[in-house]
Amino acid sequence: TWIERDRTGGRPYELRRCASDPDVVLAVRRWGFFLSEDGGETFAPLDAIAPGVVLGGDVGGPGCDRVVAFAGTPPETFGMY
């Protein structure tokens, strides 16, 4: 059975689960990131890295407190954060 959890923030590109805590899940979306600390039951938006389009990302670190982000456009925000 599928249960809808969220529709905000645009189409999700990928979900990333933190290796050191499987309850921490990062949803990578076109306009930003959403973080769950309860295994995907609820998601909260993370602060924007910059105005632009997010291409990908990951979550990790011993405390699942590190997020890597890849931004694509506009050109002034292109890069890795």
N, C-alpha and C positions, 0 to 999 in steps of 0.2 A: 504494500500500500504506500503510495506517495503522499506526502504531506507538504503543502506549500509553506515555506518559512518566510519568504521575503520577496518583494518585487521592486525595491528601490535601488537606485544606482546604476541602472542599465544592465545589459546582458552580461552574465558572468562568462569570463573566458576560461577560468580554471579555479579549482579548489586545491589548497595546499594544507596538509595536516602537519603540525610540528612533530618531529621525531621524538623529542624528549617529553612531550605531553600530548597524547592523542586527542584530548578534549579541545585543544587550541586549533582552530581551522581558519584559514585566511581565504576569503573569496576575492579573486582578482576580477575587477570590472573595468569597463571602458573609462569611467570617470573617477575611479578611485578604488579603495580597498575597504572591505568590511571584515571585522574580526569576531569570531565566536570563541568563547571560553567554556562553553558547555556542550561541546561535541556537535554543534550545528543547530541546536534548538533555537537560539537567538543570535542575531548578528548586529553589531554596532559599527557605524562608519568610523574610519580612522581619519585623522586630519589629512587634508590634501597635501601632496608633495609639491605641487605647482599646478597652475591651470593648464590642462592639456589632456591628452589621451594616454592612458596606461596600457602598456603592451604585455606586461607580465610581472611576476613577483614571486617571492617565497617568504616563509616564516621559519625562524630557527633560533638557535642559541640555547644555552643550558636552561634558561628560564622562559624560552619561547618569546623573548622580548626584542628580537631583531627582525626587521622586515627589509627585504631588498626589493627595490622597485625599478622597472624599466619604463621610461616615458618616451613617446614617439613624436608627438607634435604638441604645440608649435615648435619651430626650430630652436627657440631660446630655452626650452625645457627638455630638449632631446638628451637622453643619457641615462645613466644608472645612478640610483640614489640609495 
